[in-house]
Structure formats: structure tokens, C-alpha cells
Amino acid sequence: MFGSANKVKIDPELLTRIKQIAEVAGYASHEEFIHHVLERELAQFDEAGSDADITEKLKGLGYIS
């Protein structure tokens, strides 16, 4: 799923939590869990028609102010 060219640094404490949750939730790996979470979050923006719509969604989610 994650090739050598695709690397993201994750805080070690966060990675530990991710691994624990992925195992309890029944994911095959923590990578599969991360992929699922990212896909779910990105799906929220698929309906956005413009950059302004995306900005408003991010504001509504508290990611930007």
C-alpha cells in the first residue's frame, strides 16, 4: 500500500495509538487503517465545487480559521 516513495512522518505516540486502534478495530494493518481514515476524510471534499467550497468545509471542520 505504501511504497518506498510514499513516506509520511507520524509522531511515535500517535503511531502507537493508530496501531492499537487498528488492531482492535480488526484492520489487517495500521497502514490499512490510515488509508481508510484518509479516504473517509477526503470523501468529505469530493462534493466541493470550488476552492472556496473546500475552504469553507475546512473552516467548518476547524482545520483552518
C-alpha positions as CSV (number, residue, x, y, z in Angstrom):
1,M,0.0,0.0,0.0
2,F,2.7,2.5,1.0
3,G,5.7,2.2,-1.3
4,S,9.1,3.5,-0.6
5,A,8.4,6.7,-2.4
6,N,5.4,7.5,-0.2
7,K,6.6,8.3,3.2
8,V,4.8,10.3,5.9
9,K,6.3,11.1,9.3
10,I,4.0,10.4,12.2
11,D,4.6,11.2,15.8
12,P,5.7,7.9,17.5
13,E,3.0,8.3,20.2
14,L,0.3,8.8,17.6
15,L,1.6,5.8,15.6
16,T,1.3,3.7,18.8
17,R,-2.3,4.8,19.2
18,I,-3.0,4.1,15.5
19,K,-1.6,0.6,15.7
20,Q,-3.7,-0.2,18.9
21,I,-6.9,1.1,17.3
22,A,-6.3,-0.6,14.0
23,E,-5.8,-4.0,15.8
24,V,-8.9,-3.6,18.0
25,A,-10.9,-2.5,15.0
26,G,-9.9,-5.5,13.0
27,Y,-7.8,-3.9,10.3
28,A,-5.2,-6.1,8.7
29,S,-2.5,-3.5,9.4
30,H,-2.1,0.0,10.7
31,E,-1.4,1.1,7.1
32,E,-4.9,-0.1,6.0
33,F,-6.5,1.8,8.9
34,I,-4.6,5.0,7.9
35,H,-5.7,4.6,4.3
36,H,-9.3,4.1,5.4
37,V,-9.3,7.2,7.6
38,L,-7.7,9.3,4.9
39,E,-10.2,8.1,2.3
40,R,-13.1,8.9,4.6
41,E,-11.8,12.4,5.3
42,L,-11.1,13.1,1.7
43,A,-14.6,12.0,0.6
44,Q,-16.0,15.0,2.5
45,F,-14.4,17.2,-0.1
46,D,-15.4,15.3,-3.2
47,E,-18.6,17.2,-3.4
48,A,-16.9,20.6,-3.2
49,G,-17.3,22.5,-6.4
50,S,-14.6,25.0,-5.9
51,D,-11.6,26.0,-3.8
52,A,-13.9,28.4,-1.9
53,D,-16.2,25.4,-1.1
54,I,-13.2,23.4,0.2
55,T,-12.1,26.4,2.3
56,E,-15.5,26.7,3.9
57,K,-15.6,22.9,4.6
58,L,-12.1,23.1,6.2
59,K,-13.2,26.1,8.3
60,G,-16.4,24.2,9.4
61,L,-14.2,21.3,10.5
62,G,-11.9,23.6,12.4
63,Y,-8.8,22.8,10.3
64,I,-8.4,26.5,9.3
65,S,-9.7,29.8,10.7
